[in-house]
Amino acid sequence: MALAALGQRVQLLRLASESLAVTGAAQFAARVSSEDQQLTRLHDSPDSVRSQGVANNVCGLEAELAVLRWAPEVVALGRTVRSEDGRTSASVDIVAGGGLWWVEVKAVAPFSLASSTWTEMRAQVVRLTACVHSYHVGGRQPAQLCVFTRGCSEEVWAGAPDVLEAAPTPRTPDPLCPGPTRAASDGCHRGQC
């Protein structure tokens, strides 16, 4: 990817992050700034591996921002949650629905059950499940959602029921939709775009 185009995307993220008024907005802005600094270093010393890493991180930030825009009642970005006993913690990409949705955003191309992305996502959902019992909003525990902004492979969609419960959304990427969503627990979830 051309560094100039990547730089433009980072600048758009910077502008968007300046208008965020939610807990965790400063950390989001710091992540954008970090990618901007990485781009500056890449201009001085080009490196295709580091360039791809920045591109991947920018894609992830853009995906979080896209979900942030459609999610109702966003209360936090990048919130760390802990289990009742304090031994397990997890990071929630976006807390929405007034606290009733814990959203994990995946901005990667569709992946298989054998991939490290699936292994990491599954471990994240297990950690979140251990923590969810410590949190209640209006007497209800938050629902866990995974949003696949670039689509979800049939293999993951079919192989995920033991971890994630299906929500009624399309499995193919749609530029106007945050992508297929899976709810890891009963409760609120985005069903249609």
N, C-alpha and C positions, 0 to 999 in steps of 0.2 A: 504494500500500500504506500502511496506517495506520502511523504512526510507533510507536505503542504495541506493535503486534504485531511489528514489526521489532525493537524494543527487547527484547521477550521472547525472540526467536530469538537475538539477540546474547548475552543473558544465559545462555541454554542452551549456546551455543558457549563462553562464558567458563568455565562450570562444567566442561564436557567437556575443555577445553584444560588445565585445572588438573591433571587426572589423567593427562595424556599423559606417558609415560616413554620417549621416543625422541629421537634426535638431530633437532634442528629444532623441537622442541616449543615452545621459548621464542620462536622466530620466528613460529610459528603463533599463539601467544598474543598476540604483539605485533600481528599482523594483525587479530585479533579486537578488541583494544583500540583500534586505529586506527578501525575501523568504529564502535565505541562512541562515540569522540570525535566522529566525523562526525555521528552521531545527535544528540549533545548540541548541536552547532552547528545542526542542522536544526530542533531544537525552538525555538531562539532566532530563527532566520531561515529559515522554510520555503522550499524550492526543489524543485520536482518533478523536475528533471533530476538534481540531486545525490541526491535521495531514491531515484530509480531506480538510480543508480550504487551506492549503499550496498546496496540490495536485491539487485542483481546480485552484488556482492562477497560478501554474506552467503550467497547461494545457492551460490556457489563454495566457500566455507569449509565449508558443511554437506555438500556433495558430497564434498569431500576427507575429512571426518570419517567419512562413511558408508563410503567405500572403505577407509579406515584400519581400520574395524571388521571388515570381512570379509577383508581381505588377510592372508595368513599371514606370519609372521616379518617384520614391518615393522621396518626398520632406520633409516629416515630420512624426514623430511618436507622438501620444498623444498631438496633437495641440488643444488648446482651441479656439473656434470661438465664435463670438458675433453677435447679431442682430444689425441692423442699429441704433436702439434706445438705445442699450446697456442693455436692460432689460432682454434679454435672452442670455444664453451662453450654450455651449455644448462642450464636448470633442470628437474629432475625433480620432479613433484609429490609422488610417494610412491615410495620404494625399498622393495620387499617381497620375499618369497620368499627371505629371507636374503641379498638383494642381487641375485638373479637376475631380478627384475621391475622395470622402470622404468615407472611408471604415470603417464600423462597423463590428468587428469580434466577432462572437458568437461561443465559444468552449464548448458548453454544449450539452448534449444529446438532441435529439428532444423533444420539449415541446409542451404543448397545449395552446390554446388561453386563458384558465383560469389560467395559471401559472403566477407567479410573473415575470418570465423572459420575457414573452410576454408583460406584463404591462410595465416593465422597458424599453424594446426595443421600444415599440410603443411611449412612452414618449420621448425617445432619438431621434427618427426619427422626431417627432413633433418639438422638440427644434432645431434640425439640419435644418429642413425646414424653421423655422423662421429666422435662421442665414444665410442661403445660399444666400439670396438676397443681402447681404453685400459684397459678394465676386465674383470677375470676373477674369477669366484668358483668355486673348485673346478675350475679349468681351463675353465670355460664363460663365454661372454659373456652379459650380461643380455638378456632379451627385452624388447621395447618393447610396451607395452599402452596403448591409448586406451580409456577407459571413458566412455561417453556416458550420464550419469545421467538425462537427460530424453528419451532416445530418439535415434535416428539416422535421417535421411531416407534414403529408398530411393536417391536420387541419390548421396549420399555413400557409402552402403553399396556400390552398384554401381560407383562411380567411383574408389573408393579402392584397389583391388588393386595398383596400381603403387606405392603407398606403404605400405599396410597390408594384411596378410594376414588373411583372415577367421577368426574363432574361432566355434565353434558356439553362439551365444546368440541369444535372441529380439531382434527389432528394435524392439519396442515397450516403453515404460516400464512397469516393474513396481515398486510401492512397496517390495517386499521385496528387490529385486535392484538392484545398482548400475547396471544397464543394459547395452546391447550393448557388447561388448568386441571390439576388433580388435587383433591382435598384429602388430607391425611386423617381427618376425623369428621364426624357429622357436624353439621352447623352451616353457617353462611359460606357461600362460595359464589364466584362469578360464573354464571351459567352461559350467558351469551354476550357477544360484543355489542 
